[in-house]
Amino acid sequence: VFGHTHFGWDGRVDGVRYVQAALATPRERERRPRSLAVGDDFRPDGRLAPLCVFDAAVGGLPAPRRAAWSEHYSRAPRAPSD
């Protein structure tokens, strides 16, 4: 689990899994909930549900979930040197 980004993330970098459930500002939550979401866990009122980061039934992290920016970087890997 890592923090202080303003977008949701569930992906691997160099074999390490990183999960980010951004708190964001109230305005960000209202204007762009899909870029903050990790998985499709929305409440009936459309707000994001809390993110489970440990599942006792599986003894660790839940299965990877969709997140807009980690999916983007899985298709277009970062190249910090460019």
C-alpha positions in Angstrom: 0.0 0.0 0.0 1.4 3.4 -0.9 -0.1 6.9 -0.8 -0.4 10.5 -1.7 -1.4 10.2 -5.3 -4.7 11.5 -6.5 -5.7 8.4 -8.5 -6.5 4.8 -7.8 -3.9 2.1 -8.5 -3.5 -1.6 -8.3 -0.6 -2.8 -10.3 2.9 -4.3 -10.3 6.2 -2.6 -10.8 9.3 -4.8 -11.0 7.3 -7.7 -9.5 6.1 -5.7 -6.4 2.3 -5.1 -6.1 1.3 -1.5 -5.2 -2.3 -0.7 -4.2 -3.4 3.0 -3.8 -6.9 4.0 -2.6 -6.7 7.7 -3.0 -8.7 9.7 -0.6 -8.7 12.8 -2.9 -10.6 16.0 -2.2 -14.4 16.1 -2.1 -14.4 17.9 -5.5 -12.1 15.3 -7.1 -14.4 12.5 -5.7 -17.4 14.3 -7.2 -15.9 15.1 -10.6 -13.8 12.0 -11.4 -14.7 9.0 -9.3 -13.6 6.5 -12.0 -10.0 7.7 -11.9 -10.0 7.2 -8.1 -11.7 3.8 -8.1 -9.8 0.5 -7.5 -12.2 -2.1 -8.7 -15.9 -1.5 -9.2 -16.9 -1.1 -5.5 -19.4 1.7 -5.6 -22.1 2.2 -3.1 -25.8 2.5 -4.2 -25.5 6.3 -4.0 -22.6 6.2 -6.5 -19.9 7.0 -4.0 -16.7 4.8 -3.7 -16.8 2.1 -1.1 -13.9 1.6 1.2 -11.1 -0.6 -0.3 -10.3 -3.9 1.3 -6.5 -4.3 1.4 -6.4 -7.5 3.4 -8.7 -10.6 3.0 -8.4 -13.0 5.8 -10.2 -15.7 3.7 -7.3 -15.7 1.3 -4.6 -14.8 3.9 -3.4 -11.6 2.2 -4.2 -9.1 -0.5 -7.4 -9.7 -2.5 -7.1 -10.5 -6.2 -5.9 -7.6 -8.4 -8.6 -5.1 -9.3 -9.0 -2.7 -12.2 -7.8 0.8 -11.7 -7.7 3.3 -14.6 -4.1 4.5 -14.2 -2.4 1.2 -13.4 -4.2 -0.3 -16.5 -2.9 2.6 -18.6 0.7 2.0 -17.5 0.4 -1.7 -18.0 -0.3 -0.9 -21.7 2.1 2.0 -21.9 5.0 1.3 -19.6 6.8 4.3 -18.0 10.2 5.2 -19.3 11.7 7.5 -16.7 14.8 8.1 -18.8 12.8 9.8 -21.6 
